[in-house]
Amino acid sequence: MTAWMLDTNIASHVIKGDRPEILRRLAALPMDGIVISSITEGELLYGLAKRDYPKALSERVRQFLVRVDVLPWDHGVTRAYGDLRAACEAKGTILAPLDMMIAAHAVATAATLVTRDKAFARISEPLKVDDWTSERS
């Protein structure tokens, strides 16, 4: 089964419910194939913390985290991170640190990374990327 790893920007849209095209794509897939990185979980929780944990948004984030599989950062992912970062740097490709970690997590788990962040398009194989906000997807 194909796993779809939601990047933080896509997870945020799912939580807010503000992009119908993303919600349609999500509804068409089995939930057991939808995952996020523990890095994304951390980014979502950081977003809540810096807003002093607003009640309604905190509940939506909690409900989201209950429904998706949050994958842990483990030794397999750290190896993929080292390899991917070295390969990217050798090609002059630079990503923000957390983006590189999420990309490596997708590679390590053979998941397709769902994101609207165009920076990920600079990384070729082995990262698979899909933009659910694009008509091409």
Residue pairs with C-beta under 8 A, 6 or more apart in sequence:
1 30
1 32
1 33
2 33
2 111
2 112
3 33
3 34
3 35
3 109
3 110
3 111
3 112
4 29
4 33
4 34
4 35
4 111
4 112
4 114
4 130
5 35
5 36
5 37
5 71
5 102
5 105
5 106
5 109
5 111
5 112
5 113
5 114
6 14
6 34
6 35
6 36
6 40
6 68
6 114
7 40
7 102
7 113
7 114
7 115
7 116
7 117
7 120
8 40
8 43
8 44
8 98
8 102
9 115
9 116
9 117
10 22
10 114
10 115
10 116
10 132
11 36
11 40
11 44
11 64
11 68
12 44
12 47
13 19
13 22
13 133
14 22
14 23
14 26
14 64
15 44
15 57
15 60
15 61
15 64
16 60
17 23
19 132
19 133
21 132
21 133
22 132
22 133
25 132
25 137
26 34
26 132
31 67
31 68
32 69
34 67
34 68
34 69
35 68
35 69
35 70
35 71
35 109
35 111
36 68
36 69
36 70
36 71
37 70
37 71
37 73
37 101
37 102
37 105
37 106
38 70
38 71
38 72
38 73
38 105
39 73
39 98
39 101
39 102
39 105
40 70
40 102
41 65
41 70
43 98
44 61
44 64
44 65
45 61
48 54
48 57
48 58
48 61
51 57
71 105
71 109
73 101
73 105
76 108
77 104
77 105
77 108
77 109
79 108
80 104
80 105
80 107
80 108
81 100
81 101
81 104
81 105
81 108
84 100
84 103
84 104
84 107
84 123
84 126
84 127
85 100
85 104
88 94
88 95
88 100
88 122
88 123
93 122
93 123
95 103
95 119
95 120
95 122
95 123
96 119
99 117
99 119
99 120
102 113
103 113
103 120
103 123
103 127
105 111
106 112
106 113
106 127
106 128
107 126
107 127
111 128
112 128
112 129
112 130
113 120
113 127
113 128
113 129
113 130
114 129
114 130
114 131
114 132
115 129
115 130
115 131
116 131
116 132
116 133
116 134
120 127
120 129
121 129
123 129
130 137
131 137
